[in-house]
Amino acid sequence: MTQAAALDDTAVLARGGRTNLFGFFLRLAARIPFLFIAGRAESYGAAALGRFASALVVIELTAMVCTLGEKRGLAQRLSEADDHHANVVADGTLVALIASSAMALLFWLFPAPLFPGGHYTELDRLIVIAIPPLALTEIWLAGLAYRYNVGATVRARAVVEPWTLSIMALAMIYVAPESGLSLAYIVSIFAAAAAALVPFLKAYGPPVGWRPKATVMGRLTLRSLPLAAADAIEWGTRRIDILILGFFAAPAAVGVYYVAQQVASLPQKLKTSFEPILGPVITRNLKEGNYAAIARQVCQVGFWITAAQAGIALALGIPGEGVMGLVGPAFVGGTGALSFLLAAEVVAATAVVSEAALIYVAKLQNLVISICTISLQALLTIGGILLIDRFGPGGETAQLYRAAAAAAALMLALAMASLVKSRLLSRILDQPINNWRWPLVWAAAPAVILGWAATRYLPEWAELAFGVPAILGVYCWVIWTRGFGPEDRVLFRKGAG
């Protein structure tokens, strides 16, 4: 690969990264109103959030499985296809529509898995109709990302979906308060699907001479199964903790944990939104046999993600009590869980960027590691909860300790996945894979000192209003001056590429 080509790849990745960095702040601005409404409104509260979170686990996991791995596998199919690209996407869309519709009907008839506590209304059962549009949206956005249109993902996921959810949750307080969260979620998913479909049709147009063929769809399904399973398992590592807590803890504790997870998942969006733009770059270099370029891209994006997530984790984690207190006094006890969840997102960055390449060069090995990861997480979560029950405090405090144990289990499992997946990719590519750089420590040290001083000497409102920006500011200044080289700074150079 020529130096110009390498710089072009970096510029493409940087352009997608800039768009998604902007999208992160939009998500942050949109997510807080929903958590505030759901946490403080008399009609909702921690218990209602807990029941809502338990249903969401099953809905979103089912939708992810029904995409049959097209979120990441579509880039490879499009790069290898001789057929019209709209026809290629149409095959995957039809398979996903059939699978998701069948699962929606199944859960409508048997809603018990959605609501472990057995408390739900007839309107709550309607949440199953979100499964098909949720699955199709992932495919349409993946198709747009293949053509480097990341802005559509930001609009759908960072603007339309969260703001619709917040607005509808507020409106449903006066219309159907007992089922308001479920109904608001349904409307937000359909709105996001429309926001994805319109630009997709503009980019690809309608299929040309396409007819559904059972043999083609059958081959597509069989070929996609390993990747679909890996996608579901990777997603499941962020949700199985809620599923387990739903059986071991009270709904209020699940609601507290859900809020902590929503705050911690904000930096997670940074890495997941790099995946669509990283996939086409990797598949092109695979066709050329340029393994050194793939390793360089994985390490580059991995450092960007790690640096961004570490800064956000410090800014949200150090004043964690104030951040959780914004949602409501009942949620302050989830600060421990929040700290573990933020740390988990930092250590997971290496696994995510390594997997972006492994799904093309070692599908089955990657799947085995993912299965081991989620199994380890489940065992650690259950083991931690049982230890809390045996040796920990009793009463309501025990519920919050269970939530912290689930978060710690996630952190340990993802750290192990990062280690194993990066080593596997390094061996396959015969290139070093490492996101770590010492300037991360140099940047974190003054941020921690400043954050400690803010939490100790400032009132809570000032801690959030001035402490959070100060922590981020000093961290970003040090990482920019001591950690970022010329290639790293392409991420912030608008005219690059």
C-alpha positions as CSV (number, residue, x, y, z in Angstrom):
1,M,0.0,0.0,0.0
2,T,1.3,3.4,-0.9
3,Q,1.7,6.2,1.7
4,A,-1.1,8.1,0.0
5,A,-3.5,5.1,0.2
6,A,-2.7,4.7,3.9
7,L,-3.4,8.3,4.6
8,D,-6.6,8.1,2.6
9,D,-7.8,5.1,4.8
10,T,-6.9,7.1,7.9
11,A,-8.8,10.1,6.5
12,V,-11.9,8.0,5.8
13,L,-11.8,6.5,9.3
14,A,-11.2,10.0,10.8
15,R,-14.2,11.4,8.9
16,G,-16.5,8.7,10.2
17,G,-15.0,9.3,13.7
18,R,-15.6,13.0,13.6
19,T,-19.2,12.5,12.6
20,N,-19.8,10.0,15.4
21,L,-18.0,12.1,18.0
22,F,-20.5,14.8,17.2
23,G,-23.2,12.1,17.4
24,F,-22.0,11.2,20.9
25,F,-22.7,14.6,22.2
26,L,-26.1,14.6,20.6
27,R,-26.9,11.3,22.2
28,L,-25.8,12.6,25.6
29,A,-28.0,15.6,25.2
30,A,-31.0,13.4,24.1
31,R,-30.6,10.6,26.6
32,I,-30.5,12.7,29.8
33,P,-34.1,14.1,29.4
34,F,-35.4,10.5,29.0
35,L,-33.6,9.3,32.1
36,F,-34.8,12.4,34.0
37,I,-38.4,11.9,33.0
38,A,-38.4,8.1,33.6
39,G,-36.6,8.4,36.9
40,R,-38.5,11.4,38.4
41,A,-42.0,11.2,37.0
42,E,-44.5,9.8,39.5
43,S,-46.0,7.5,36.9
44,Y,-42.7,5.8,36.2
45,G,-39.8,5.5,38.7
46,A,-37.1,2.8,39.3
47,A,-39.5,-0.2,39.3
48,A,-41.1,0.8,36.0
49,L,-37.6,1.4,34.5
50,G,-36.6,-2.1,35.7
51,R,-39.6,-3.8,34.0
52,F,-39.0,-1.8,30.8
53,A,-35.3,-2.7,30.8
54,S,-36.1,-6.4,31.2
55,A,-38.4,-6.3,28.1
56,L,-35.8,-4.3,26.1
57,V,-33.2,-7.0,26.7
58,V,-35.3,-9.6,24.9
59,I,-36.6,-7.3,22.2
60,E,-33.2,-5.9,21.1
61,L,-31.4,-9.2,21.4
62,T,-34.1,-10.8,19.2
63,A,-33.8,-8.0,16.6
64,M,-30.0,-8.4,16.6
65,V,-30.2,-12.1,15.9
66,C,-32.8,-11.5,13.1
67,T,-30.4,-9.3,11.2
68,L,-28.3,-12.5,10.6
69,G,-25.1,-10.6,11.0
70,E,-25.8,-8.1,8.2
71,K,-24.8,-5.2,10.4
72,R,-21.2,-6.1,9.9
73,G,-21.4,-8.9,7.2
74,L,-23.1,-6.7,4.6
75,A,-19.9,-4.8,3.8
76,Q,-18.2,-8.1,2.8
77,R,-21.2,-9.2,0.7
78,L,-21.3,-5.9,-1.1
79,S,-17.6,-5.8,-1.8
80,E,-17.8,-9.3,-3.3
81,A,-21.1,-8.9,-5.2
82,D,-21.4,-8.7,-9.0
83,D,-25.1,-8.1,-8.7
84,H,-26.8,-4.7,-8.3
85,H,-26.1,-3.5,-4.7
86,A,-29.8,-2.8,-4.0
87,N,-30.5,-6.4,-4.9
88,V,-27.8,-7.7,-2.4
89,V,-29.4,-5.6,0.4
90,A,-32.9,-6.7,-0.6
91,D,-32.0,-10.4,0.0
92,G,-30.8,-9.6,3.5
93,T,-33.7,-7.3,4.2
94,L,-36.3,-9.9,3.2
95,V,-34.7,-12.6,5.4
96,A,-34.5,-10.3,8.3
97,L,-38.2,-9.2,7.8
98,I,-39.4,-12.8,7.8
99,A,-37.4,-13.8,10.8
100,S,-38.2,-10.7,12.9
101,S,-41.9,-10.9,12.1
102,A,-42.0,-14.5,13.1
103,M,-40.3,-13.8,16.4
104,A,-42.6,-10.8,17.1
105,L,-45.6,-13.0,16.7
106,L,-44.1,-15.7,19.0
107,F,-43.5,-13.1,21.8
108,W,-47.0,-11.7,21.3
109,L,-48.4,-15.1,21.9
110,F,-46.0,-16.0,24.8
111,P,-45.0,-12.7,26.5
112,A,-43.6,-14.3,29.7
113,P,-39.9,-14.0,28.6
114,L,-40.3,-10.3,28.1
115,F,-41.6,-9.7,31.6
116,P,-39.9,-12.0,34.2
117,G,-41.9,-10.5,37.1
118,G,-45.2,-11.2,35.3
119,H,-46.4,-7.5,35.6
120,Y,-47.4,-6.1,32.3
121,T,-50.4,-4.6,30.5
122,E,-52.0,-5.4,27.1
123,L,-50.4,-2.2,25.8
124,D,-47.0,-3.3,27.1
125,R,-47.3,-6.5,24.9
126,L,-47.3,-4.2,21.8
127,I,-43.6,-3.7,22.3
128,V,-43.0,-6.8,20.1
129,I,-43.9,-4.8,17.0
130,A,-40.6,-2.9,17.4
131,I,-38.6,-6.0,16.5
132,P,-39.0,-5.9,12.7
133,P,-38.2,-2.1,12.2
134,L,-35.3,-2.4,14.7
135,A,-33.7,-5.3,12.7
136,L,-34.3,-3.6,9.3
137,T,-32.9,-0.3,10.5
138,E,-29.6,-2.0,11.3
139,I,-29.3,-3.3,7.8
140,W,-30.2,0.0,6.1
141,L,-27.7,1.9,8.2
142,A,-25.0,-0.8,7.4
143,G,-25.7,-0.3,3.7
144,L,-25.3,3.5,4.1
145,A,-22.1,3.1,6.1
146,Y,-20.6,0.9,3.3
147,R,-20.9,4.1,1.2
148,Y,-19.3,6.1,4.0
149,N,-22.6,7.8,4.9
150,V,-22.2,7.8,8.7
151,G,-24.3,10.9,9.0
152,A,-27.5,8.9,8.5
153,T,-26.6,6.7,11.5
154,V,-26.1,9.8,13.7
155,R,-29.4,11.3,12.6
156,A,-31.3,8.1,13.2
157,R,-29.7,6.9,16.4
158,A,-28.5,10.1,18.0
159,V,-31.3,12.6,17.1
160,V,-34.5,11.0,15.9
161,E,-34.6,7.9,18.1
162,P,-33.6,9.3,21.6
163,W,-35.5,12.6,21.2
164,T,-38.6,10.8,20.0
165,L,-38.3,8.5,23.1
166,S,-37.9,11.5,25.5
167,I,-40.8,13.5,24.0
168,M,-43.2,10.5,23.8
169,A,-42.3,9.3,27.3
170,L,-43.3,12.8,28.6
171,A,-46.5,12.7,26.5
172,M,-47.5,9.2,27.6
173,I,-47.6,10.4,31.3
174,Y,-50.9,12.0,30.4
175,V,-52.2,9.3,27.9
176,A,-51.2,5.8,29.1
177,P,-48.9,6.2,32.2
178,E,-48.8,2.5,33.1
179,S,-47.5,1.6,29.6
180,G,-45.9,4.9,28.7
181,L,-42.3,3.7,28.4
182,S,-43.2,0.8,26.2
183,L,-45.3,2.9,23.8
184,A,-42.7,5.7,23.7
185,Y,-40.1,3.1,22.7
186,I,-42.2,1.7,19.9
187,V,-42.8,5.2,18.4
188,S,-39.0,6.0,18.7
189,I,-38.0,2.8,16.8
190,F,-40.4,3.4,14.0
191,A,-39.2,7.0,13.7
192,A,-35.6,5.9,13.6
193,A,-36.5,3.3,10.9
194,A,-38.0,6.0,8.7
195,A,-35.0,8.2,9.2
196,A,-32.8,5.4,8.0
197,L,-35.0,4.2,5.1
198,V,-35.3,7.6,3.3
199,P,-31.5,8.1,2.8
200,F,-31.0,4.4,2.0
201,L,-33.5,4.6,-0.8
202,K,-31.8,7.8,-2.1
203,A,-28.4,6.1,-2.0
204,Y,-29.3,2.6,-3.4
205,G,-32.6,3.1,-5.2
206,P,-35.0,0.2,-5.7
207,P,-33.8,-3.3,-6.6
208,V,-33.3,-4.0,-10.3
209,G,-34.8,-7.2,-11.7
210,W,-34.8,-8.7,-8.3
211,R,-36.9,-11.7,-7.2
212,P,-36.8,-13.5,-3.9
213,K,-35.2,-17.0,-4.3
214,A,-35.4,-19.6,-1.6
215,T,-32.0,-21.0,-2.5
216,V,-30.3,-17.6,-2.3
217,M,-31.9,-16.8,1.0
218,G,-31.0,-20.2,2.4
219,R,-27.4,-19.8,1.5
220,L,-27.4,-16.3,2.9
221,T,-28.8,-17.6,6.2
222,L,-26.3,-20.5,6.5
223,R,-23.4,-18.3,5.6
224,S,-24.4,-15.6,8.1
225,L,-25.1,-17.8,11.1
226,P,-21.5,-17.6,12.7
227,L,-21.5,-13.8,12.3
228,A,-25.1,-13.5,13.6
229,A,-24.2,-15.5,16.6
230,A,-21.1,-13.4,17.3
231,D,-23.1,-10.2,16.9
232,A,-25.8,-11.5,19.3
233,I,-23.2,-12.6,21.8
234,E,-21.2,-9.4,21.7
235,W,-24.5,-7.4,22.1
236,G,-25.6,-9.9,24.8
237,T,-22.6,-9.2,27.0
238,R,-24.0,-5.7,27.5
239,R,-27.5,-7.0,28.4
240,I,-27.2,-10.5,30.1
241,D,-26.4,-8.7,33.3
242,I,-29.9,-7.0,33.3
243,L,-31.5,-10.4,32.4
244,I,-29.8,-12.1,35.3
245,L,-30.5,-9.2,37.7
246,G,-34.2,-9.5,36.6
247,F,-34.3,-12.9,38.2
248,F,-32.1,-12.2,41.3
249,A,-32.9,-8.6,42.2
250,A,-36.0,-6.4,42.7
251,P,-37.3,-4.4,39.8
252,A,-36.2,-1.1,41.5
253,A,-32.6,-2.4,41.6
254,V,-32.8,-3.4,37.9
255,G,-34.0,0.1,37.2
256,V,-31.1,1.7,39.0
257,Y,-28.7,-0.6,37.1
258,Y,-30.4,0.3,33.8
259,V,-29.8,4.0,34.4
260,A,-26.1,3.4,35.2
261,Q,-25.9,1.3,32.1
262,Q,-27.5,4.0,30.0
263,V,-25.0,6.6,31.2
264,A,-22.0,4.2,30.7
265,S,-23.2,3.1,27.3
266,L,-22.8,6.7,26.0
267,P,-19.0,6.2,25.5
268,Q,-19.8,2.7,24.1
269,K,-21.5,4.3,21.1
270,L,-18.1,5.8,20.1
271,K,-16.7,2.4,19.4
272,T,-19.8,0.7,17.9
273,S,-20.3,3.6,15.5
274,F,-16.7,3.1,14.2
275,E,-17.6,-0.4,13.2
276,P,-19.5,0.3,10.0
277,I,-16.9,2.7,8.6
278,L,-14.0,0.3,9.7
279,G,-15.6,-2.7,8.0
280,P,-15.3,-1.5,4.3
281,V,-11.7,-0.3,4.9
282,I,-10.8,-3.7,6.3
283,T,-12.5,-5.7,3.6
284,R,-10.8,-3.7,0.8
285,N,-7.4,-4.4,2.4
286,L,-8.2,-8.1,2.8
287,K,-8.8,-8.3,-0.9
288,E,-5.4,-6.8,-1.5
289,G,-3.8,-9.0,1.1
290,N,-2.4,-6.0,3.0
291,Y,-2.4,-7.3,6.5
292,A,0.0,-4.6,7.8
293,A,-2.5,-1.9,6.8
294,I,-5.3,-3.8,8.7
295,A,-3.2,-4.0,11.8
296,R,-2.4,-0.3,11.5
297,Q,-6.0,0.7,11.1
298,V,-7.2,-1.5,14.0
299,C,-4.5,0.0,16.3
300,Q,-5.3,3.5,15.1
301,V,-9.0,3.3,15.7
302,G,-8.5,1.4,18.9
303,F,-6.4,4.2,20.4
304,W,-8.9,6.8,19.3
305,I,-11.7,4.9,21.0
306,T,-9.7,4.1,24.1
307,A,-8.5,7.7,24.5
308,A,-12.1,9.1,24.1
309,Q,-13.7,6.6,26.4
310,A,-11.1,7.0,29.1
311,G,-11.7,10.7,29.2
312,I,-15.5,10.3,29.3
313,A,-15.2,7.6,31.9
314,L,-13.2,10.0,34.2
315,A,-15.6,12.9,33.6
316,L,-18.7,10.8,34.4
317,G,-17.3,8.4,36.9
318,I,-15.4,10.7,39.4
319,P,-18.6,12.8,40.1
320,G,-20.7,9.7,39.7
321,E,-23.0,10.4,42.7
322,G,-24.0,13.7,41.2
323,V,-24.5,12.2,37.7
324,M,-26.8,9.4,39.1
325,G,-28.5,11.9,41.4
326,L,-29.7,13.9,38.3
327,V,-32.1,11.1,37.6
328,G,-33.4,11.0,41.1
329,P,-32.3,10.4,44.7
330,A,-33.2,6.7,44.5
331,F,-30.5,6.2,41.8
332,V,-27.5,7.5,43.8
333,G,-26.8,4.0,45.1
334,G,-25.9,2.9,41.6
335,T,-22.7,4.9,41.6
336,G,-20.6,1.8,42.2
337,A,-22.2,0.0,39.3
338,L,-21.6,3.1,37.1
339,S,-17.9,3.1,37.9
340,F,-17.5,-0.6,37.0
341,L,-19.5,-0.1,33.8
342,L,-17.5,2.9,32.6
343,A,-14.2,0.9,33.3
344,A,-15.7,-2.0,31.3
345,E,-16.2,0.2,28.2
346,V,-12.5,1.3,28.4
347,V,-11.1,-2.2,28.6
348,A,-13.5,-3.5,25.9
349,A,-12.1,-1.2,23.2
350,T,-9.4,-3.6,22.1
351,A,-11.8,-6.5,21.8
352,V,-14.2,-4.5,19.7
353,V,-11.6,-3.3,17.1
354,S,-9.9,-6.7,17.0
355,E,-13.3,-8.3,16.3
356,A,-13.9,-5.9,13.5
357,A,-11.2,-7.8,11.6
358,L,-11.6,-11.2,13.1
359,I,-15.2,-11.6,11.8
360,Y,-13.6,-11.7,8.3
361,V,-10.4,-13.7,8.9
362,A,-11.4,-16.1,11.8
363,K,-15.2,-16.2,12.1
364,L,-15.5,-19.5,14.0
365,Q,-12.6,-18.8,16.4
366,N,-14.0,-15.3,17.1
367,L,-17.4,-17.0,17.8
368,V,-15.9,-19.4,20.3
369,I,-14.1,-16.6,22.1
370,S,-17.4,-14.6,22.3
371,I,-19.2,-17.7,23.7
372,C,-16.6,-18.1,26.3
373,T,-16.7,-14.4,27.2
374,I,-20.5,-14.3,27.7
375,S,-20.4,-17.6,29.6
376,L,-17.6,-16.2,31.9
377,Q,-19.6,-13.1,32.4
378,A,-22.8,-15.1,33.4
379,L,-20.8,-17.2,35.8
380,L,-19.1,-14.2,37.4
381,T,-22.4,-12.3,37.7
382,I,-24.2,-15.2,39.4
383,G,-21.2,-16.0,41.5
384,G,-20.9,-12.3,42.6
385,I,-24.6,-12.1,43.5
386,L,-24.4,-15.3,45.5
387,L,-21.4,-14.0,47.4
388,I,-23.2,-10.8,48.2
389,D,-26.2,-12.7,49.4
390,R,-23.9,-14.8,51.7
391,F,-21.4,-12.3,53.0
392,G,-22.8,-8.9,52.1
393,P,-25.3,-6.6,53.8
394,G,-29.0,-7.3,53.9
395,G,-32.0,-5.3,52.9
396,E,-32.1,-2.7,50.2
397,T,-28.3,-2.2,50.3
398,A,-27.9,-5.8,49.1
399,Q,-29.9,-5.0,46.0
400,L,-27.4,-2.3,45.0
401,Y,-24.4,-4.5,45.8
402,R,-25.8,-7.1,43.4
403,A,-26.0,-4.5,40.7
404,A,-22.3,-3.5,41.4
405,A,-21.3,-7.2,41.3
406,A,-23.0,-7.6,37.8
407,A,-21.1,-4.6,36.6
408,A,-17.7,-5.9,37.9
409,A,-18.4,-9.2,36.2
410,L,-18.9,-7.4,32.9
411,M,-15.6,-5.5,33.3
412,L,-13.6,-8.7,34.0
413,A,-15.1,-10.7,31.2
414,L,-14.5,-7.9,28.6
415,A,-10.9,-7.4,29.8
416,M,-10.3,-11.1,29.2
417,A,-11.9,-10.9,25.7
418,S,-9.7,-8.0,24.8
419,L,-6.6,-9.9,25.7
420,V,-7.5,-13.1,23.9
421,K,-9.0,-11.5,20.7
422,S,-6.0,-9.1,20.2
423,R,-3.5,-11.9,20.6
424,L,-5.5,-14.1,18.1
425,L,-5.6,-11.2,15.5
426,S,-1.9,-10.5,16.0
427,R,-1.0,-14.1,15.3
428,I,-3.2,-14.2,12.2
429,L,-1.9,-11.0,10.7
430,D,1.6,-11.5,12.0
431,Q,1.5,-7.9,13.2
432,P,1.4,-6.4,16.7
433,I,-2.1,-5.3,17.9
434,N,-2.0,-2.9,20.8
435,N,-4.1,0.1,21.7
436,W,-2.2,1.1,24.8
437,R,0.0,4.2,25.0
438,W,1.5,5.7,28.2
439,P,0.1,9.2,27.5
440,L,-3.2,7.8,28.6
441,V,-1.8,7.6,32.2
442,W,-0.2,11.0,31.9
443,A,-3.6,12.5,30.8
444,A,-5.6,10.6,33.5
445,A,-3.4,11.6,36.4
446,P,-4.2,15.4,36.5
447,A,-7.8,14.7,35.6
448,V,-8.2,12.4,38.6
449,I,-6.6,15.0,41.0
450,L,-8.8,17.7,39.6
451,G,-11.9,15.6,39.9
452,W,-11.1,14.6,43.5
453,A,-10.7,18.2,44.4
454,A,-14.0,19.1,42.7
455,T,-16.0,16.4,44.5
456,R,-14.4,17.3,47.9
457,Y,-14.7,21.1,47.8
458,L,-17.5,22.0,45.5
459,P,-21.3,21.6,46.0
460,E,-23.0,19.0,43.8
461,W,-24.4,21.5,41.3
462,A,-20.9,23.1,40.8
463,E,-19.3,19.6,40.7
464,L,-21.4,18.9,37.6
465,A,-21.5,22.3,36.1
466,F,-17.7,23.1,36.4
467,G,-16.1,19.8,37.5
468,V,-17.1,17.7,34.6
469,P,-15.9,20.2,31.9
470,A,-12.7,20.8,33.9
471,I,-11.9,17.1,34.1
472,L,-12.5,16.7,30.4
473,G,-10.6,19.8,29.5
474,V,-7.4,18.9,31.4
475,Y,-7.5,15.3,30.1
476,C,-8.0,16.4,26.5
477,W,-5.2,19.0,26.7
478,V,-2.7,16.5,28.0
479,I,-3.7,13.8,25.5
480,W,-3.6,16.2,22.6
481,T,-0.1,17.6,23.5
482,R,1.5,14.4,24.8
483,G,-0.4,11.5,23.2
484,F,-1.6,12.5,19.7
485,G,0.8,12.3,16.8
486,P,0.1,13.6,13.2
487,E,-2.0,10.6,12.2
488,D,-4.1,10.9,15.4
489,R,-4.8,14.5,14.8
490,V,-6.4,13.7,11.4
491,L,-9.4,12.8,13.5
492,F,-10.0,16.5,14.2
493,R,-8.9,17.9,10.8
494,K,-12.1,18.6,9.0
495,G,-10.6,18.9,5.5
496,A,-8.6,15.7,5.7
497,G,-9.3,13.3,2.9
